[in-house]
């Protein structure tokens, strides 16, 4: 059981590291756009990021390009993504600590059981 908790703890910590890196990259990009072009630059970047993403187009021999159209208003999707990041980042941190604590408790109970 201890190995399972350790694995879950490691996976949660890897997820936390990826999410925090994505958070910082997103903040850096938005800050850079705001510093160079103001609010119109930020708006243009959000619109650029939300452009179509999946329609299959052949672009050569054996090569296909996939574009997906946005499913709703671009700004709503962007702010939903930011909200998801605000929830998932601390949640992954907490899960890493939680499973790490369970792994430690599981290891301590195994040690105390073997000493008896």
C-alpha positions as CSV (number, residue, x, y, z in Angstrom):
1,X,0.0,0.0,0.0
2,X,2.9,2.3,0.8
3,X,4.2,2.0,-2.8
4,X,0.8,3.0,-4.2
5,X,0.7,6.1,-2.0
6,X,4.2,7.0,-2.9
7,X,3.4,6.6,-6.6
8,X,0.3,8.8,-6.3
9,X,2.3,11.3,-4.4
10,X,5.0,11.5,-7.1
11,X,2.4,11.7,-9.8
12,X,0.6,14.6,-8.0
13,X,3.9,16.4,-7.5
14,X,4.8,16.0,-11.2
15,X,1.3,17.4,-12.1
16,X,1.9,20.3,-9.8
17,X,5.2,21.1,-11.3
18,X,3.7,21.0,-14.8
19,X,0.8,23.2,-13.8
20,X,2.9,25.7,-12.0
21,X,5.2,26.0,-15.0
22,X,2.2,26.5,-17.3
23,X,0.9,29.1,-14.9
24,X,4.1,31.1,-15.0
25,X,4.4,30.8,-18.7
26,X,0.8,32.0,-19.2
27,X,1.4,34.9,-16.8
28,X,4.7,35.8,-18.5
29,X,3.0,35.8,-22.0
30,X,0.1,37.9,-20.9
31,X,2.3,40.3,-19.1
32,X,4.6,40.6,-22.1
33,X,1.6,41.3,-24.4
34,X,0.3,43.8,-22.0
35,X,3.7,45.6,-21.7
36,X,4.2,45.8,-25.4
37,X,0.7,46.3,-26.8
38,X,-1.6,47.1,-23.9
39,X,-5.1,45.6,-23.6
40,X,-5.5,45.3,-27.3
41,X,-2.4,43.1,-27.4
42,X,-3.8,40.8,-24.7
43,X,-7.1,40.6,-26.5
44,X,-5.5,39.8,-29.8
45,X,-3.4,37.1,-28.2
46,X,-6.4,35.5,-26.5
47,X,-8.3,35.6,-29.8
48,X,-5.3,34.1,-31.6
49,X,-5.0,31.3,-29.1
50,X,-8.7,30.5,-29.4
51,X,-8.8,30.3,-33.2
52,X,-9.9,27.1,-34.9
53,X,-8.1,23.9,-33.9
54,X,-9.4,20.8,-35.7
55,X,-10.5,20.2,-39.3
56,X,-8.6,17.6,-41.2
57,X,-7.0,19.0,-44.3
58,X,-4.6,17.1,-46.5
59,X,-1.5,19.3,-47.0
60,X,0.8,16.9,-48.9
61,X,1.6,13.3,-49.4
62,X,0.7,11.4,-46.3
63,X,0.4,14.6,-44.2
64,X,-2.8,15.8,-42.6
65,X,-3.4,19.0,-40.7
66,X,-6.1,19.0,-38.0
67,X,-8.0,22.2,-37.0
68,X,-10.8,22.3,-34.4
69,X,-13.3,25.2,-34.4
70,X,-13.9,26.7,-31.0
71,X,-17.0,25.3,-29.3
72,X,-18.1,28.6,-27.7
73,X,-17.1,32.2,-27.1
74,X,-13.3,32.4,-27.0
75,X,-13.1,34.7,-23.9
76,X,-15.3,32.3,-21.9
77,X,-13.1,29.4,-22.8
78,X,-10.0,31.3,-21.9
79,X,-11.4,32.4,-18.5
80,X,-12.7,28.8,-17.8
81,X,-9.2,27.5,-18.5
82,X,-7.7,30.1,-16.1
83,X,-10.3,29.1,-13.5
84,X,-9.4,25.4,-13.9
85,X,-5.7,26.3,-13.4
86,X,-6.5,28.2,-10.3
87,X,-8.3,25.1,-8.9
88,X,-6.1,22.3,-10.2
89,X,-2.7,23.8,-9.2
90,X,-3.3,24.0,-5.4
91,X,-5.4,20.8,-5.6
92,X,-2.4,18.9,-7.1
93,X,-0.1,20.3,-4.4
94,X,-2.5,19.3,-1.7
95,X,-2.9,15.8,-3.2
96,X,0.9,15.3,-3.3
97,X,1.2,16.2,0.4
98,X,-1.8,14.1,1.3
99,X,-0.6,10.9,-0.4
100,X,2.9,11.5,0.9
101,X,1.5,11.7,4.4
102,X,-0.4,8.5,3.8
103,X,2.7,6.8,2.5
104,X,4.7,7.8,5.6
105,X,1.9,6.6,7.9
106,X,1.7,3.3,6.1
107,X,5.5,2.9,6.4
108,X,5.4,3.7,10.1
109,X,2.6,1.2,10.8
110,X,4.5,-1.5,8.9
111,X,7.7,-0.8,10.9
112,X,5.9,-0.8,14.2
113,X,4.1,-4.0,13.3
114,X,7.3,-5.7,12.4
115,X,8.9,-4.6,15.7
116,X,6.2,-6.4,17.8
